[in-house]
C-alpha cells in the first residue's frame, strides 16, 4: 500500500467516527463552545476566547514536507523550513489517534478562492468548536447544493491539545504547522492560535495559484461604482484596513486576493481584523461587524457588562476579530471584480523622509514590491529603542513558498498588460523622524488616495526625489503643496539629507539578496 492510500484511509477512519460532527451551523458551534467552556459571549453577541500561550503565529515552527513536487519548487530557507516525510507521517498518525479519543470532533467544509475557476475545496477538522467556528467564518461557505457536490482537495487538521515531544518527534518545540503538498494536508498541533489555519491556506494558495497564471496577493481590495478596482498593499500599522474601508466604495476583501485573467477575487469569505484600540468613531464598519457568530481573540472583556475593552492589551497587542465578510455593509457579493486600475503601496516611514505620495514606474513598483518596507517603532517590541527599517518581501514574506522574484515578475506583467497606475503612500512621519516629526495627517492621506483613485494625479506635474528617485506630484487636491515634498517639512535640511541617506542605504542592503533580479529593477531603487 503506497503512502497516499495509507494517508487517505487513516483520515477516512477518523472522519467516519461516531464522535465527528459535520458542518454545524454557526449557532450550534457557538452553543458547543459555551458548553465546553471554550469562550464567553460578549455584550455584542461575539464569542470571546483566550488562545493561551500563543497569541500569534509561530513562524519558527512552520514546515513544508520535503517531497516531490515541492522539493524542486519551494524556496527553502528560514521561512520555508523542510521537514522529513517520515517525521510528518508519524505526527500525522499520532494526531489522528489523539482526535479519535475525543468526545467530539468538528468538521466544516468550504472553499478558498471565490472565483469558481480557481477555488480550492477545503475541509477543516478541529478538536475545538470555536476553531471550527473560526474556519466557517473565515473561509468561503458553500451553498447547500455545493455541499452535496463538495470534494475536499486540501485538509486542515488542527489539534491544539496535542503537543509534540521534540526529542521524539523531530520538531523544534511542542508546536508544529506542517504543510504537505503531496498529501494535500495542513497539520497543526500545540497552538490554540486560530490564525495558523487561515495563513497556512494562504501559503498553500501562494503555491498553487501561480501554476494557473494567477497572482496571489497579501492585500486589501475595493471597487468603485464605476467598476474601478484598487489594491492596497501594506504591512501591519500602515493603515491598509482603515484606508481600504471606504464608505463610497465596495469592499472586495481586507487581506488575501488572487489576480487572474478574469480580474481580482477574494481568497477568503471573512475578515480577520486587528482590533487593538478599536473604536466606533474611527472604524464603524469593523465595530458593527463584531456581532453574534464573530470570534474575538485575546480581547479583555468586562466581567459585569460583557463589553470588550479594546484598549486593554494585557494578553497581547495582537487582539483579533474574525467575522464573515457580509457583516460589512458595503461588502461586494460575490467578492470578485475586474482588473485593477490603481495599486497603492502603503508604508509607515518612521524616518520621516519618504514623500506622502509618489508615482511609481513599473520597475519601481517591482522594486518596492520586492522590498515591502515599513518601520518598527520604539517600544513596540522588546529591545527596539528607536525606529527600525523592516522589510517583508511582497508585503507577505512569511507566506511565500516560491521564490519572490516569481511573484514580482507576475505583478510587472499584469501592470503592463492592464496599464495600472501604481503609487507609494507614506502614512508614517513628516517634518522629522518619529519623536520629532508628526504622523501624517489622515485626512491628507485620504485626499491623496482619493485623487489617485480618481485619476487626478495621472497627468499632474511631478518632481523627482534626488535620493529615492520617486516622482512626487507637485500638487494634490486637498493637500498643501509643501506637505508633498518631505525635505520642505523639515526645519534642518542637512538632518533630512542624513536621515534620507540612512534609509536609502538600508533599502540597498536589503535588496542585495535579490542579486539575480533584472538590472532595470535594481536601478529603480534609491541612489546614494
N, C-alpha and C positions, 0 to 999 in steps of 0.2 A: 504494500500500500504506500503510495507516494505521500509526501508531506501535505500537499494541497487537500487531498481526500481526507487525510487524518485531521487536519485543522477544521475542515468543514463538518466532519462527522462529530467531533467533540463539541463544536459550537451548537449543532442541532440538538445534541443531547441536553444541553443546558436550556436552550430555548423551548424545548418541549416539556420542561419540568413543570410539576404542579404548582410551584411557587412563582411562576412567571405571570406577570400582569401586562397585557399588551395595550398600548395606545389609550391609556386612561385619559379622560378629559381633564382640562385644567382644574375644574372644581374638585375632582376626585384626588388629583395629585396634591392640591393644597390641603385637602382633608387628611390624606395619608401623612403628609409632612407634619401636620399639627399633632395627630395621634401618636406619631413616633418621636415627638419632641425634637424634631429636626429644626424647627423655627417657630416664630411667633408672628401673629398678624399685627400690622400697624394700623393706625387710625385711618389711613387711606385704603386699607384692604390689601396692601402689598405684604408679601411674606418676607420677614427679616430673618437672615441666617448668619451664623458665625462660621467662617471657614477654618478656624483653628490656627495651627502653626503657620500654614502657608496662606498669605493674603495676596499673593500674586503668582505669576508664573515662576517656574523653577528651571531656567534655561540650561543649567549645568547637568540636569537630569533628563534631558531630552535626547533621544537617539533615533537613528534610522537604521534598519536592519541591513547589514552588508550582504546583499544578494543581488542577483540579476533580476530586472534590468537596472535597478538603482545604482549598482556598483559602478557602471560606466557613465552614468548621467549626473549623479549628485556632486555638488561642490563640497567635498569633505573638508572639515575643519572644526573650529571651536563651536560654530553654530550647528553644523550638521555632523554630529558625532556618530561614527559607525559602532554597531554592536553586533556580536556574532549571532548567527541564526539559532544556534543551539541554546544560547542564553535566553533569547526571546521565546523559543519553543517551551523551555522549562517554566519560565514565568507565566506563559500563556496557560499551561496546564494547571499550574497552582492557582491562578486567579479563577479559572473556571470551576475548580474544585471548591474554592472559597465561596463562590456565588451559589453553588448547589446546596450549600449548608445554610443559606439564608432563608428566613421565613418568607420573604417576598423579594422578588427581583422585578425591575420595571423596564419595559422596552417601549420605545417610541420610534416611529418611522417618519422619515421626512426627506427633504432634499437640500442640497447645497447648489445654488445657482437657479435663478428664476427662469431664465430662458430655457424652454424645453429642449432646445437643440444641444445644450451644453450642461444640463443639470446632472448632479451626481446623486443617485438614490442612496439614502443612508438608513442604518438602524443604530440606535443608541441604547446600550444596556447598562443599567445603573443599579447599585445597591441602595442608593438614597433616592427617596421620592422627589426631593427638591432638586436634585441633579437632573432628573428626568423632566421635571417642570421647566428647568432652565433650557434644556435641549429642545423641548417642544416650542418654547417661545423664541429661541434664537435661530433655529433652522426653519426651513420653509415647510409649512404644514400642508399635507396633501388633502385633497377633497376625498369624500367617501368613495367616489368612482376610482380615483387614483390609488387609494389604499388597496382596492381589490386587485389592482394590477402591479402593485409595488414589489419590486425585487431588489433588495439592497445590493449595491456594488461596493460599499465600504461599511465597515462596522466599527463603532467606538465601544470599547468595554472599559468602564470606569469603576474601580473598586477601592475607594479611599481607605477602607479599614484593613486592606491587605498591604502589609509593609514588607518590602524586600529585606533580605539579610545580605548586605554587600559581600561578605566573605563567601557566602554560599551561592548567591545568585548572580554575582559578577557585575553589580551596579555600583555607582559611587555612593549612594545613600539608600535610605528606605523608600525613596520616591523614584518613580520612573514614568516617562512618557515615551513610548516606543511606537514608531510607525513602520509597518511592513507593507511595502508596495506590491510585493509578490502575493502575499496572503490577503492584502487589502483590509488590514486591521490596524486600529489605533488602540494600544493597550496602556491604560493609565492606572497607577496604584500609588498609595501612600500620600496623596494630597487631596484635600477637600475643595481646593480652588477650582470652581467650575469653568473658569476661563480657559483652562487647558484643553477642554473639549472643543471649544469654538476655534481657538487658534491652531489646534492640530489639523482641523479640517481645512482651515485657510492655507496651511502649509501643503496639505495634500492637493488643493486646487492650484497652488502655485507650481506644483509638479505636473499636474495633469493637463491644465488648460493650454499651456503653450504648445503642446502636441497638436492641438486643434486650432492653432493660429489665433488663440485668444490671450490677450494680455491681462493677467491677474494684477489687481492694484489695491494697495492699502491706502484708501482714500474715501472721502465722503463725496456725494454727488447730488446735484439738484437740477431741476429743469424749469425754464420759464414758460409762460403761457404761449409763447410763440414757438416752443419746442427747442429752444437753445439750451444745450446741456453744458454744465460746468462741473469740473472735478477739483476737489480741494485735497492736496497732499500736505501732511504736516505731522510732526511728532507731538507727543504729549506736551500740553502747555502752550501750543502755538495758536489755539483758537479754532481748530478745524471744525469741531462740532458746533460751536457758537456761531461762526461765520457762515456755515452752510445751512443753518436753520434760519431760513428767510421766509417770513410770512407771505411774501409776494411771489414765492417760487415753490415748486412741489419737491419734496424730499424723495430722492430715489433710494438713498441709504446713507448711513453715517460712518461706515468703516471698511467694507470689503466689496469690491466690484470686479467684473470682467468686462473687457472691451473687445468685442468680436466684430466680424464683418457686418453684423446687423446693427451694432451700436453698443450702448452700455447697459449692463444688467447687474442687479444686486446679487451677491452670493448668498446673503442671509435673508431671514424672514423677520429679524428682530434687531434691537439695538442693545448695546452694552455700554451704557454711558457712565463716565466718571461723575460722581455726584458730591465730591468734596466741595463745601461752601455753596451748594446748590440753593438757589432762591427763586421764588416765583417772578420777581421783578426782572432778573437777568435772563432766566431761561424758562419762560412759562410753558413752552411745549413739553420739555422734559419733565417739569414739575407735575403737569397734568397727566402725563403718560404713566406715572408711577401709581398704579391702582391695582385692584384685585387681579391676581394672576401674575403680577410682576414679582421679581425677586430682588431684594436688597441685600447686598453682601457687605458684612462688617460695618454696617451703619449703626451707631448708637441710638437707642430708642428710649424715650421717657417711659419709665415703668408705670406711671399713673395715667398719663394721657395717651400713650401709644404713638405719640408723634415722633418721627425721626428727627434727630439733631444732626444735620449735615455738616455742621461746623466742628463737631466733636470727632477728632481723629485719634482717639485713644487706642483703637485697634490697628489702624493704618490710614495713610492718606489715600490709598488706592481703594476707596469705597466705590461700589459699583451698583448700578441698577440695570436689570435685564427685563425687557418688555417687548411685546410684538410691535412690529413697525406700524401696524394700523392703529396703535394707540396715539400716534401723531396725527393731528387733524389734517395737515396738508400733505400726508404721505401719498406718493403715487402708487396706484394699484392697477395692474401688476407693476412691480418696481423695475421697469426697463424702459429705455428711451433711445433716441438716436445717437449719432456721433457727437462728441464734444466739440464745441466751438471755442471754449476757453478752458485753460488749465491754470490753476493757482497753486504755486508752491508757497507754503507758509513757513516762516522761520521766526523764532523769538530770539533776536540777536541781542544778548546782554552786553556785548561790547559797544553797542550804540553806533556802529559805523556803516551798516548796510542801509541803503535807501528804503523808505517806506513802501515804494513800489517801483519796479523796473520791468522793462520788456526784455524777453529773452529770445535769442535766435534758437534754431533747432539744436545747434551744437551746445549752446549754453544751457538749454533745457536738459540735454542729456548729461552734461557735466553736473548740474545741480541735482538732478535726479539720482545720479550715482553717489553724490556727496551726502545728501539728506541731512543738511546741517540745522542744528538749533543749539541752545545753550542750557546747561545745568546751572542753577542759581545757588549762591551761597546759602547754606542751611537746609537745602532740600535733601541732602544725603550726608551721612557722617563723613567728616574729613573734607568736605567741599567748603572752602573758606572764601573763595572768590569765583566769579563766573568761569565755567569751563566749556570749551567748544565740544560739542557732541555730534558725531556723525553716524547716521544709520542708513546704510545703502538702500536706495529705492524707497526711503521712508518706511522701511519694514524689514531690516536685515534678519531679525530672528525667524522670519517665516519664508526664507528663500532657499529652497533645496537646490536650485540650479545656479550656475554661475551668473553673477549680477549683470554682466555685460549683455547677456541674452535678453533680459527684461528691458534694458536701456535701448538696445537696438530695435526691439519691437515698438517701444514708445516713439523713437525717432521716425520709424517708418510710418506710424499712424499720424504723427504730427504733420508730416509731409503730405500724406495721402489725403488728409481731411482739412489741410490748411488751418491748423489750430493755432490760436494766439496763446502764448504762454507768458505768465507774469510771476515774478518773485516778490512776495509781500512780506515785509518785516513787521511783525506785531510786537516786537521787543522794545528796545530803548532808543530814545532820541535825545540829542543835546549832551550826551555823555554816556559812559557805561553805567551799568547797574550800581546804584548807590550815589551816583552823581546826576545822571540824566533822569528823565521821566519815561514811564511806559507810554508807548504810542497811544494817542487819543483814539478810543474805539470808534466814535462817530467818524473820524477822519478815515480810519481803516475801512469802515463800511462804505463810505463815499467813494474811496478808491476802487474797491471791489465792484461796486455798482457801475462805476464808469467803465471798468474793464469788461464787465459782462455785457454792457450796452453798446460796446464798440466805440465809445467816445475817446479811447486812447489809441485806437488803431493808426490814426494818421497825425497824431499830435507831435509837435517838435520834441526831440529828446536831446539830452546832453550825456556824453559818455563819461562814466566814472573812471578816472585815470588808473586806479588800483584794481578794481574788481571788473572793469570792462563792461559794466552794465549800462543799458540805455535807460536813462531816467527821464520821464516826462517832465517838461518844464512847467506844465500847468495841469491841473486836475480839478474839475468842478467840486466845490465844497471843501477844498483843502488849500490853505495858504501856500503860496509859491515857495517860501523859504523852508517850509517843513519838508518839501520834496528832496532838497539837497542836504544830505546829512552833515556835511562839513560846515554848512552855514548855521546849523543849530548849535554848534559847539562854541564856547567862549574862547577856547585856546586852539587855533588851527594846528599848531605843532603837536599838541596832545592827540588831536584827531588822527593826524598822519601816523603817529607812532602806534596808536591802537589799531588803526586800519591795516597797517603792515603786519602787525602781530597776528591778526585774524587771517590775513591773506596767507601767511606762512603756514598756519595750521591747515588751511584748505589744501595747500600744496603737499604738505606732509601726509595728510590723509589720502590724497589722490594718488600718491606714489604706488599704492597697492594695485592700481589699475594700469600697470605698465604696458599691457597688451592692447590697451584702448587706442583707437584711431588718433592720430596726431591732432586733427582738427578739433577733437573733443578735449584733449589735454590742453590745447591752446585757448580753449574757451573759458578757462578759469582765471583767477587773479594773476596779476604780474607785480613783481616787487622790484 
